[in-house]
């Protein structure tokens, strides 16, 4: 059964580890992430962007697939199904479809409007026992066409949003979605520390987890980051393994063209990537 991300993140914050949000794109992705979480006894958050939600035939399809897998695979670890970078309408659609967690990304609105819309969603989510993630300050890179340049959030604005009663807060600290450019300046730990000082027990979220060096990830966790989002890294691992399979001509021998065989190496590569991240984040055995 899907659960809100609240309890798993409160525990993570207290225990100085982080829970990974791994974005899903199809059946293989979802299965690989759930199986790895179960094997490693790690709580996990499945992220769905609005674009991926459309690609997978809508949010009710995603909910049906995930609930079916939890049952058929005998998943016992806590699993949250979370809308990533949601609009207000997207968040409402996911709440109605049966998601257990949503993100409302109001970071591009003036702070007053971000606060007003976030307040409305808090009331609905609280009533239904759904966790809500809010964002302050644009995160760099590209996510479904939204581009930013590794901006950093204003800690006082972070406090204003945190005080509304959201479950978790994503704040820009120089992180970027996708691959990091050669000239990337690194994470701003001063900003993270200032945000943590003002937001106290609030679990903080680090977007753009692909390509941030391990020591920076660990330092971010020590400063209150309890949820780390990973997407691009799984996509690259899947693509590389699938490319090797085809370049080796395996799709041309026997039944190698069968999608179950064609996508098996890529799926195994996703599992390996998720395992590596869960070990780095410290969530193994925490379910």
Backbone bond lengths (Angstrom), bond angles and torsions (degrees), N, CA, C in turn:
res aa  C-N    CA-C-N  psi(-1)  N-CA   C-N-CA  omega(-1)  CA-C   N-CA-C  phi
1 X - - - 1.461 - - 1.528 110.71 -
2 X 1.311 115.60 135.74 1.471 119.80 179.54 1.526 110.32 -67.07
3 X 1.327 115.77 143.62 1.469 120.31 177.49 1.526 109.72 -126.00
4 X 1.309 115.10 158.76 1.462 121.54 172.69 1.536 107.68 -64.20
5 X 1.326 116.78 155.57 1.471 119.85 -179.96 1.530 111.73 -82.79
6 X 1.337 117.00 -3.34 1.469 120.33 -172.34 1.525 113.32 -58.94
7 X 1.339 116.14 -53.63 1.466 119.06 -175.33 1.527 111.89 -65.27
8 X 1.331 116.59 -44.03 1.474 119.10 -178.64 1.529 111.62 -63.00
9 X 1.341 117.35 -34.64 1.470 119.98 -178.66 1.527 112.11 -80.75
10 X 1.321 116.80 -32.64 1.474 119.87 175.61 1.533 108.78 -63.10
11 X 1.336 115.91 -43.41 1.473 121.28 177.93 1.530 110.80 -63.75
12 X 1.328 116.01 -41.43 1.466 120.93 -178.61 1.527 110.61 -63.82
13 X 1.324 115.53 -43.24 1.470 120.01 -179.84 1.531 110.15 -62.11
14 X 1.332 116.03 -45.31 1.468 120.77 -179.93 1.524 111.07 -66.76
15 X 1.336 116.08 -34.97 1.470 120.35 -176.39 1.510 114.58 -92.05
16 X 1.337 117.44 4.40 1.475 123.05 177.77 1.536 112.75 57.82
17 X 1.327 115.83 43.16 1.466 119.68 170.46 1.528 106.36 -133.74
18 X 1.322 117.25 179.07 1.465 120.48 179.93 1.521 109.98 -130.46
19 X 1.319 115.98 148.87 1.462 122.10 174.51 1.525 107.08 -97.48
20 X 1.325 116.37 134.30 1.460 120.31 179.26 1.512 111.98 -81.98
21 X 1.336 115.51 136.28 1.467 120.09 166.20 1.516 105.67 -101.70
22 X 1.322 115.36 117.75 1.456 120.82 179.26 1.525 108.20 -110.75
23 X 1.324 115.80 120.58 1.462 119.07 -177.56 1.519 111.03 -72.79
24 X 1.331 115.89 140.07 1.464 120.58 179.01 1.521 110.25 -106.24
25 X 1.319 115.51 148.10 1.461 121.83 -178.40 1.515 112.88 -125.54
26 X 1.322 116.91 -19.75 1.463 120.91 -178.80 1.534 109.20 -168.79
27 X 1.323 116.48 -170.46 1.464 121.48 -177.84 1.532 111.71 -62.21
28 X 1.336 116.93 -45.87 1.474 120.02 -177.76 1.525 111.62 -58.35
29 X 1.335 115.04 -44.29 1.467 120.43 -179.77 1.532 110.29 -59.15
30 X 1.319 115.24 -49.58 1.463 121.69 -175.01 1.520 110.72 -62.90
31 X 1.326 115.80 -47.13 1.468 121.83 -179.98 1.525 110.88 -61.21
32 X 1.346 116.83 -46.49 1.468 121.49 -178.03 1.533 111.36 -60.41
33 X 1.339 116.23 -43.50 1.466 120.70 -177.25 1.527 110.39 -69.64
34 X 1.326 117.41 -44.25 1.467 120.44 -179.46 1.535 111.36 -65.17
35 X 1.322 117.21 -42.76 1.471 119.89 179.87 1.533 110.89 -63.26
36 X 1.324 116.68 -40.34 1.472 120.68 -179.72 1.524 110.50 -66.21
37 X 1.329 116.61 -43.01 1.473 120.75 179.09 1.527 110.07 -60.74
38 X 1.323 116.86 -42.61 1.467 120.94 -179.77 1.531 110.92 -65.97
39 X 1.341 116.24 -44.66 1.472 120.64 179.76 1.531 111.32 -60.55
40 X 1.322 115.62 -39.27 1.470 119.76 -175.67 1.530 112.51 -94.04
41 X 1.344 116.28 1.33 1.470 121.26 -178.34 1.529 110.61 51.30
42 X 1.333 114.04 51.26 1.467 120.76 -179.92 1.519 110.07 -117.32
43 X 1.340 117.32 137.30 1.464 118.80 170.02 1.532 108.21 -63.94
44 X 1.312 117.55 156.13 1.466 119.33 -177.25 1.528 110.40 -151.27
45 X 1.333 114.97 151.58 1.459 121.54 175.66 1.529 107.27 -119.94
46 X 1.320 116.28 124.68 1.462 121.33 175.67 1.522 107.40 -92.44
47 X 1.322 116.55 119.94 1.463 120.88 -178.79 1.516 111.24 -97.53
48 X 1.317 116.11 140.18 1.468 121.60 177.17 1.524 107.83 -131.00
49 X 1.327 116.93 117.18 1.472 118.94 174.95 1.525 107.74 -79.46
50 X 1.320 116.58 163.84 1.469 118.97 179.60 1.532 110.42 -62.17
51 X 1.331 116.60 -36.44 1.466 120.77 178.18 1.523 111.68 -64.66
52 X 1.340 116.19 -44.37 1.472 120.17 179.22 1.521 110.35 -67.03
53 X 1.334 116.15 -34.65 1.463 120.40 177.54 1.526 111.16 -61.35
54 X 1.324 116.06 -42.96 1.471 120.56 177.07 1.524 110.06 -64.14
55 X 1.327 115.55 -44.84 1.471 121.28 -178.04 1.531 111.01 -59.44
56 X 1.327 116.37 -37.63 1.466 120.87 -178.72 1.542 112.11 -87.94
57 X 1.324 116.64 22.28 1.482 122.73 175.22 1.517 113.90 70.45
58 X 1.314 117.30 33.64 1.465 120.57 172.95 1.519 114.16 94.70
59 X 1.333 114.39 162.07 1.471 121.47 -172.43 1.525 113.38 -66.92
60 X 1.334 117.90 -33.13 1.469 118.68 -179.82 1.528 110.19 -67.80
61 X 1.333 116.54 -33.51 1.474 120.65 176.25 1.530 109.92 -63.64
62 X 1.327 115.46 -44.52 1.473 120.79 -179.55 1.533 110.24 -62.20
63 X 1.320 116.30 -46.65 1.473 120.92 179.85 1.529 110.32 -60.20
64 X 1.335 116.22 -43.41 1.462 120.43 179.37 1.516 112.30 -61.83
65 X 1.340 115.77 -44.09 1.468 120.70 179.61 1.529 111.14 -63.73
66 X 1.327 116.34 -48.10 1.470 120.21 -177.02 1.533 110.96 -65.28
67 X 1.320 117.58 -45.74 1.468 119.97 178.82 1.527 111.66 -61.76
68 X 1.329 115.73 -39.29 1.460 120.42 177.39 1.520 111.44 -61.15
69 X 1.333 116.19 -43.41 1.475 120.83 -179.42 1.527 112.03 -67.03
70 X 1.323 116.73 -41.27 1.473 119.76 179.59 1.521 109.11 -55.92
71 X 1.308 115.19 -40.19 1.452 122.25 -178.70 1.531 111.28 -73.85
72 X 1.328 116.92 -53.84 1.469 122.09 -174.63 1.530 112.68 -67.67
73 X 1.335 117.73 -34.22 1.470 120.86 -179.17 1.536 111.71 -88.58
74 X 1.320 116.31 -4.26 1.469 119.96 179.96 1.526 112.47 62.47
75 X 1.309 116.47 46.26 1.478 121.44 -177.47 1.535 109.72 -75.11
76 X 1.329 115.90 125.40 1.473 120.74 -179.00 1.528 112.80 -108.97
77 X 1.327 117.47 -13.57 1.475 120.13 -177.65 1.529 109.35 -80.84
78 X 1.354 117.82 156.15 1.475 119.60 178.42 1.534 111.22 -65.99
79 X 1.318 115.69 129.11 1.471 121.84 179.29 1.527 108.94 -127.57
80 X 1.329 116.27 125.92 1.465 121.03 173.49 1.521 107.90 -109.14
81 X 1.330 116.74 140.11 1.461 122.06 174.90 1.528 106.38 -107.30
82 X 1.333 115.43 118.12 1.465 121.69 -163.43 1.531 111.87 -126.17
83 X 1.319 116.33 132.05 1.465 120.57 172.73 1.523 108.59 -78.40
84 X 1.334 116.59 127.17 1.464 122.21 -177.79 1.529 109.35 -98.69
85 X 1.323 117.20 129.80 1.476 122.47 178.40 1.523 112.39 51.03
86 X 1.307 115.43 53.21 1.458 119.58 -177.46 1.520 113.86 -80.98
87 X 1.318 114.61 147.66 1.463 121.17 167.92 1.532 106.41 -80.13
88 X 1.314 117.74 172.93 1.469 121.09 177.68 1.533 109.48 -60.84
89 X 1.332 116.58 -46.98 1.471 120.87 -179.14 1.527 111.17 -65.99
90 X 1.339 115.93 -38.44 1.471 120.56 178.14 1.520 111.01 -63.12
91 X 1.329 115.99 -42.40 1.470 120.59 179.47 1.536 110.01 -62.48
92 X 1.317 116.61 -43.60 1.466 120.60 178.73 1.531 111.08 -62.17
93 X 1.327 116.50 -41.50 1.475 121.26 -179.62 1.533 110.46 -64.03
94 X 1.325 116.89 -40.12 1.472 120.83 -179.66 1.525 111.57 -70.44
95 X 1.329 116.40 -37.52 1.473 120.85 177.18 1.531 108.52 -60.76
96 X 1.329 116.35 -43.96 1.465 120.94 -179.14 1.526 112.83 -70.75
97 X 1.348 116.58 -27.56 1.472 120.71 -177.71 1.526 112.65 -81.12
98 X 1.345 117.01 -17.81 1.459 119.47 179.29 1.517 115.83 111.09
99 X 1.340 118.20 16.48 1.472 120.80 172.73 1.530 108.24 -65.33
100 X 1.321 117.01 152.26 1.471 119.35 -179.38 1.528 111.77 -101.18
101 X 1.350 115.87 -2.75 1.460 120.82 -176.76 1.526 107.90 -158.51
102 X 1.326 117.24 142.56 1.468 119.51 176.70 1.520 110.16 -137.84
103 X 1.322 114.10 153.07 1.457 119.62 171.22 1.520 107.19 -112.76
104 X 1.319 115.30 130.97 1.462 120.15 169.58 1.515 106.46 -106.83
105 X 1.327 115.91 114.78 1.457 120.39 179.76 1.521 109.05 -96.41
106 X 1.328 115.20 91.12 1.464 120.28 178.38 1.517 111.86 -99.37
107 X 1.347 115.93 19.01 1.475 119.85 -172.69 1.530 113.04 -65.76
108 X 1.352 116.91 -20.91 1.469 118.85 -178.90 1.532 111.81 -89.66
109 X 1.342 116.75 -4.72 1.471 119.90 176.02 1.530 109.28 -87.35
110 X 1.352 117.47 159.63 1.462 118.92 168.40 1.539 107.67 -58.86
111 X 1.328 118.37 148.80 1.471 122.23 -172.65 1.533 112.14 -54.60
112 X 1.338 117.84 -36.15 1.471 120.27 -179.15 1.533 110.79 -62.32
113 X 1.343 115.75 -42.77 1.468 120.48 -178.53 1.530 110.54 -71.22
114 X 1.338 115.79 -38.71 1.479 121.45 175.98 1.542 108.29 -57.25
115 X 1.327 116.41 -45.62 1.470 121.69 -179.48 1.528 110.92 -63.30
116 X 1.330 117.67 -46.47 1.470 121.26 -176.89 1.527 111.57 -62.10
117 X 1.336 116.58 -46.01 1.468 120.67 -179.47 1.528 111.07 -68.67
118 X 1.346 116.56 -38.95 1.464 121.10 179.35 1.529 109.99 -62.78
119 X 1.338 116.45 -41.72 1.482 121.31 179.24 1.526 111.36 -58.94
120 X 1.320 115.90 -43.88 1.473 120.29 179.93 1.525 110.45 -60.37
121 X 1.323 115.95 -44.06 1.463 120.20 -177.95 1.530 111.64 -70.42
122 X 1.343 117.41 -34.69 1.469 120.82 178.25 1.526 109.87 -58.48
123 X 1.326 116.59 -44.62 1.470 121.31 -178.48 1.526 110.50 -59.82
124 X 1.337 116.75 -43.71 1.469 121.23 -178.95 1.529 110.56 -69.39
125 X 1.331 116.61 -45.92 1.473 121.09 -178.08 1.528 111.86 -64.46
126 X 1.330 116.80 -40.98 1.467 120.89 179.74 1.522 110.80 -60.63
127 X 1.325 114.93 -41.46 1.460 120.83 -178.57 1.536 111.08 -64.41
128 X 1.338 116.19 -34.95 1.463 121.03 -176.09 1.530 113.81 -98.31
129 X 1.348 117.25 -0.71 1.469 120.25 179.94 1.518 113.36 70.39
130 X 1.327 116.06 34.26 1.473 122.30 -179.34 1.538 108.66 -106.22
131 X 1.333 117.28 138.08 1.471 118.91 178.39 1.531 109.92 -81.93
132 X 1.325 114.62 148.91 1.473 120.80 -177.15 1.524 110.62 -127.91
133 X 1.321 114.97 127.50 1.464 121.77 175.43 1.517 108.29 -105.41
134 X 1.327 115.96 134.95 1.464 120.76 176.22 1.524 108.43 -117.03
135 X 1.331 116.55 163.06 1.460 119.94 179.57 1.522 111.22 -131.09
136 X 1.315 114.31 141.28 1.465 121.31 175.92 1.525 108.00 -127.01
137 X 1.326 116.83 130.01 1.466 119.76 177.14 1.507 110.21 77.69
138 X 1.324 117.44 125.57 1.462 120.65 -175.54 1.515 110.90 -61.97
139 X 1.329 115.43 139.99 1.462 121.24 173.50 1.525 105.73 -89.60
140 X 1.318 117.58 143.78 1.463 119.85 -175.96 1.515 113.33 -73.29
141 X 1.350 115.47 170.26 1.460 121.08 176.48 1.504 111.66 86.56
142 X 1.325 115.61 -167.41 1.459 120.15 -175.25 1.516 111.25 -118.35
143 X 1.323 116.62 131.75 1.461 122.73 176.76 1.510 106.05 -138.15
144 X 1.327 116.23 108.49 1.474 120.34 -178.05 1.534 111.36 49.50
145 X 1.335 116.21 46.14 1.460 120.29 174.20 1.511 115.63 86.17
146 X 1.354 117.70 -4.28 1.471 120.27 179.35 1.529 107.93 -93.22
147 X 1.329 116.95 122.21 1.467 120.11 -175.86 1.520 111.50 -114.61
148 X 1.327 116.78 135.93 1.461 122.10 173.96 1.522 108.23 -141.68
149 X 1.308 118.21 172.83 1.462 118.99 -174.49 1.522 114.36 -120.51
150 X 1.308 116.78 45.85 1.457 118.49 178.77 1.521 111.45 66.82
151 X 1.347 117.65 39.73 1.455 120.58 179.28 1.526 110.58 -66.18
152 X 1.314 114.82 163.23 1.461 118.64 173.82 1.523 109.08 -115.05
153 X 1.323 115.18 144.62 1.468 120.84 -176.27 1.522 111.12 -81.30
154 X 1.319 115.68 158.00 1.459 122.83 174.89 1.534 107.51 -84.40
155 X 1.340 117.74 117.50 1.471 120.20 -177.44 1.527 113.46 -55.85
156 X 1.335 118.09 -33.47 1.464 120.20 179.68 1.525 111.96 -69.02
157 X 1.347 116.05 -36.03 1.467 119.84 175.13 1.528 109.44 -66.91
158 X 1.325 116.43 -37.31 1.469 120.90 177.55 1.524 110.14 -59.71
159 X 1.327 115.97 -43.00 1.465 119.87 179.83 1.528 110.67 -63.76
160 X 1.337 116.36 -40.12 1.469 120.37 179.82 1.530 111.11 -59.35
161 X 1.319 116.81 -43.36 1.475 121.31 -180.00 1.530 110.39 -73.00
162 X 1.330 117.34 -42.39 1.475 121.37 -179.57 1.530 110.25 -60.20
163 X 1.328 116.12 -40.07 1.474 121.21 -178.03 1.530 113.62 -66.18
164 X 1.322 117.09 -15.32 1.468 120.25 178.62 1.530 110.91 -70.94
165 X 1.354 115.41 -22.57 1.461 119.10 -179.98 1.511 114.38 105.46
166 X 1.348 117.48 26.17 1.468 119.06 174.98 1.528 108.25 -70.51
167 X 1.337 117.04 162.16 1.465 121.14 -178.26 1.519 111.16 -78.06
168 X 1.336 115.51 -38.89 1.470 121.05 -174.42 1.514 108.78 -152.14
169 X 1.322 114.58 155.85 1.459 119.74 -173.27 1.523 111.30 -130.14
170 X 1.340 115.28 127.14 1.464 121.07 173.97 1.522 107.36 -99.04
171 X 1.322 115.32 125.85 1.459 119.27 -179.71 1.524 108.78 -131.18
172 X 1.316 115.14 135.75 1.464 119.17 178.21 1.522 110.29 -66.63
173 X 1.352 115.85 126.82 1.480 120.12 175.67 1.532 108.75 -131.15
174 X 1.340 114.75 35.66 1.464 120.10 -179.51 1.517 112.65 90.66
175 X 1.331 117.63 7.03 1.470 121.10 179.46 1.526 110.12 -82.90
176 X 1.323 115.63 158.30 1.471 122.16 -172.71 1.525 109.10 -137.17
177 X 1.333 116.37 143.19 1.472 119.67 173.54 1.524 109.41 -78.30
178 X 1.322 116.21 149.16 1.468 120.43 176.28 1.513 111.40 82.21
179 X 1.336 116.10 -155.68 1.472 120.17 -178.81 1.527 109.00 -77.57
180 X 1.320 115.82 142.26 1.473 119.80 179.63 1.526 110.15 -82.42
181 X 1.356 116.53 136.12 1.472 118.88 179.63 1.533 111.01 -70.80
182 X 1.330 115.91 159.50 1.476 121.93 -179.33 1.535 111.74 -55.32
183 X 1.341 115.69 -36.05 1.479 119.45 -173.37 1.529 113.23 -93.03
184 X 1.357 116.62 17.90 1.465 119.67 -177.89 1.529 110.99 -60.95
185 X 1.327 115.67 134.32 1.476 120.44 -174.04 1.536 113.77 -82.60
186 X 1.332 117.78 -8.92 1.468 119.85 -178.35 1.525 111.22 94.23
187 X 1.323 115.36 174.56 1.463 119.98 -179.33 1.523 110.35 -77.11
188 X 1.326 115.99 146.28 1.459 120.44 176.10 1.530 109.19 -92.35
189 X 1.323 115.56 95.44 1.468 119.87 -177.83 1.523 111.74 -71.24
190 X 1.351 116.87 -24.57 1.475 120.11 176.47 1.532 108.96 -63.20
191 X 1.356 115.38 -44.05 1.471 120.01 179.07 1.524 109.98 -63.26
192 X 1.332 116.14 -46.90 1.464 120.74 -178.87 1.529 110.62 -59.50
193 X 1.310 115.83 -43.16 1.471 120.88 -179.69 1.534 110.47 -63.24
194 X 1.331 115.62 -42.88 1.473 120.45 -179.73 1.532 110.59 -64.68
195 X 1.330 116.62 -39.77 1.475 121.03 178.81 1.529 109.72 -65.19
196 X 1.337 115.28 -45.73 1.472 121.30 -179.54 1.534 111.07 -59.67
197 X 1.342 115.94 -41.90 1.477 120.53 179.87 1.534 110.95 -58.76
198 X 1.346 116.10 -38.54 1.463 120.97 -175.43 1.525 114.00 -86.26
199 X 1.356 116.24 -25.58 1.474 118.70 -174.56 1.530 113.11 -102.17
200 X 1.329 117.35 -6.92 1.468 121.58 171.88 1.511 115.11 58.77
201 X 1.337 116.33 -115.53 1.469 122.18 -173.30 1.532 114.16 -77.67
202 X 1.322 116.72 -8.30 1.470 120.64 -176.34 1.536 111.55 -61.19
203 X 1.349 118.13 123.41 1.470 119.08 174.43 1.533 110.05 -64.54
204 X 1.325 116.14 131.45 1.465 120.83 -179.65 1.527 109.54 -101.39
205 X 1.336 115.05 149.28 1.461 121.18 -174.18 1.522 110.24 -116.08
206 X 1.341 115.51 134.49 1.463 121.24 176.83 1.524 108.55 -109.42
207 X 1.331 115.51 111.72 1.465 120.24 176.04 1.524 108.95 -86.87
208 X 1.313 116.33 160.85 1.464 119.72 176.49 1.512 111.41 70.38
209 X 1.337 116.96 46.92 1.473 121.27 -176.06 1.518 114.68 -73.49
210 X 1.324 117.95 -10.62 1.471 121.14 -179.11 1.518 110.82 -75.78
211 X 1.333 115.75 123.29 1.464 118.95 172.94 1.518 114.89 90.17
212 X 1.325 118.21 -0.99 1.468 119.41 174.27 1.534 106.67 -80.86
213 X 1.334 118.27 126.75 1.475 119.93 -177.89 1.532 112.25 -56.31
214 X 1.337 115.05 147.47 1.469 121.83 -175.09 1.527 112.75 -54.79
215 X 1.333 117.66 -40.13 1.467 119.26 -177.43 1.537 110.91 -67.03
216 X 1.335 116.80 -33.95 1.471 120.26 177.21 1.533 110.55 -69.14
217 X 1.332 115.87 -38.97 1.477 120.63 177.38 1.527 108.85 -60.03
218 X 1.332 116.09 -47.61 1.468 119.95 -177.35 1.523 111.59 -64.85
219 X 1.320 116.28 -37.18 1.460 119.41 178.31 1.533 110.10 -67.30
220 X 1.335 116.63 -40.10 1.470 121.29 179.06 1.533 110.16 -61.86
221 X 1.335 116.52 -40.53 1.469 120.91 178.73 1.537 109.51 -63.79
222 X 1.317 116.38 -40.89 1.477 119.99 179.91 1.526 111.36 -65.21
223 X 1.347 117.09 -21.65 1.464 121.71 -179.94 1.536 112.67 -99.60
224 X 1.336 116.66 17.87 1.464 118.63 171.81 1.515 117.23 106.63
225 X 1.350 118.25 1.55 1.468 119.52 176.12 1.532 108.20 -76.48
226 X 1.345 116.40 123.31 1.470 121.12 -175.74 1.520 112.63 -118.08
227 X 1.329 117.01 -5.79 1.478 121.39 179.58 1.517 107.51 -141.17
228 X 1.334 115.49 128.23 1.467 119.85 -179.22 1.521 108.58 -126.28
229 X 1.327 116.21 129.34 1.462 121.64 -175.90 1.526 111.83 -94.73
230 X 1.323 115.49 129.32 1.461 121.95 179.76 1.522 108.38 -127.15
231 X 1.326 116.45 129.64 1.460 120.30 177.81 1.524 110.43 -142.29
232 X 1.341 115.83 -60.37 1.468 120.86 -174.43 1.524 112.16 -56.29
233 X 1.325 117.27 -39.90 1.469 120.90 -176.16 1.530 111.80 -61.30
234 X 1.330 116.70 -40.06 1.470 120.49 177.25 1.531 110.50 -67.95
235 X 1.326 116.40 -37.65 1.466 120.23 179.63 1.525 110.99 -64.31
236 X 1.335 115.98 -43.35 1.464 120.35 -179.59 1.531 110.35 -65.54
237 X 1.341 116.97 -43.77 1.475 121.38 179.94 1.526 110.39 -61.38
238 X 1.333 116.56 -43.41 1.465 122.17 179.56 1.536 110.24 -62.50
239 X 1.323 115.88 -46.30 1.472 120.84 -177.85 1.528 111.26 -64.26
240 X 1.339 116.66 -42.63 1.474 120.47 -178.91 1.526 111.42 -63.26
241 X 1.334 116.46 -45.34 1.464 120.44 -178.71 1.533 111.09 -66.63
242 X 1.323 116.48 -37.91 1.468 120.57 179.96 1.531 110.31 -69.08
243 X 1.329 115.15 -40.27 1.470 120.33 177.05 1.539 110.44 -59.44
244 X 1.318 116.91 -45.81 1.476 121.05 -179.77 1.531 110.78 -60.00
245 X 1.311 115.98 -42.88 1.470 121.78 -179.09 1.532 109.92 -58.71
246 X 1.324 115.92 -45.79 1.465 120.52 -177.72 1.526 110.91 -74.24
247 X 1.335 116.68 -41.01 1.469 119.61 179.46 1.526 111.30 -63.59
248 X 1.340 116.14 -29.24 1.469 120.01 178.25 1.537 111.19 -80.05
249 X 1.344 115.81 -1.13 1.460 120.51 178.00 1.519 114.54 73.09
250 X 1.340 116.58 16.19 1.471 119.52 -176.91 1.526 112.93 -66.44
251 X 1.326 115.60 -24.94 1.468 118.64 178.64 1.529 112.18 -72.22
252 X 1.341 116.32 -12.94 1.465 120.90 -177.35 1.528 112.96 -96.32
253 X 1.347 116.31 -9.87 1.465 117.29 -178.57 1.522 110.44 -105.65
254 X 1.325 116.31 136.74 1.459 121.68 179.71 1.516 111.04 55.86
255 X 1.354 114.32 -133.81 1.469 119.88 178.92 1.534 110.70 -96.99
256 X 1.319 116.25 31.42 1.461 121.17 -176.50 1.514 115.02 -62.08
257 X 1.341 115.84 -15.00 1.471 120.10 179.52 1.528 111.73 -83.80
258 X 1.334 116.66 -11.12 1.468 120.96 178.20 1.530 108.10 -59.02
259 X 1.347 117.85 126.42 1.477 118.24 -176.30 1.524 113.94 -55.45
260 X 1.349 116.21 -28.03 1.464 118.10 178.96 1.524 110.97 -65.90
261 X 1.332 115.68 -31.45 1.475 119.58 176.86 1.532 110.56 -86.09
262 X 1.317 114.42 -41.87 1.467 121.22 -177.33 1.534 111.61 -58.09
263 X 1.344 116.69 -36.49 1.465 120.61 -175.40 1.531 113.62 -100.41
264 X 1.343 116.85 -0.17 1.475 119.77 -175.27 1.534 112.91 -65.01
265 X 1.335 117.00 -43.26 1.472 119.49 -178.72 1.526 110.89 -66.48
266 X 1.328 115.76 -39.90 1.473 120.13 177.85 1.520 111.02 -63.00
267 X 1.329 116.18 -40.38 1.465 121.02 179.54 1.523 110.52 -65.12
268 X 1.333 116.01 -41.06 1.479 120.30 177.33 1.532 110.60 -63.37
269 X 1.326 116.32 -34.27 1.472 120.65 179.11 1.530 111.09 -68.43
270 X 1.333 116.75 -35.66 1.470 120.21 175.84 1.527 108.55 -63.20
271 X 1.346 116.40 -45.97 1.468 120.68 -179.11 1.527 111.00 -58.28
272 X 1.330 116.55 -43.49 1.468 120.93 -179.79 1.533 111.15 -63.34
273 X 1.329 116.19 -39.66 1.469 121.16 179.75 1.530 110.45 -66.87
274 X 1.329 116.56 -44.66 1.464 121.18 -179.62 1.532 109.99 -62.98
275 X 1.330 117.03 -41.64 1.475 121.91 179.40 1.539 110.24 -59.95
276 X 1.329 114.47 -47.37 1.469 120.58 179.92 1.537 110.63 -58.07
277 X 1.329 116.07 -43.19 1.466 120.60 -179.08 1.530 111.64 -68.48
278 X 1.330 116.92 -43.68 1.469 119.64 -179.61 1.533 110.64 -61.84
279 X 1.337 115.45 -36.40 1.473 119.32 177.43 1.527 110.28 -66.66
280 X 1.335 116.10 -43.64 1.463 121.28 179.27 1.526 111.54 -63.78
281 X 1.328 116.79 -41.19 1.467 121.35 -177.19 1.536 112.41 -75.84
282 X 1.345 117.11 -15.75 1.469 120.47 178.12 1.522 114.64 83.04
283 X 1.352 117.10 17.62 1.473 119.24 -175.85 1.531 113.74 -91.46
284 X 1.340 117.43 -5.15 1.464 120.95 -179.25 1.529 110.26 -61.85
285 X 1.332 115.86 132.24 1.468 120.37 178.68 1.513 115.14 75.70
286 X 1.341 117.23 7.33 1.466 120.17 -176.38 1.533 112.90 -96.18
287 X 1.327 117.02 2.45 1.482 119.40 -179.63 1.515 110.68 -73.29
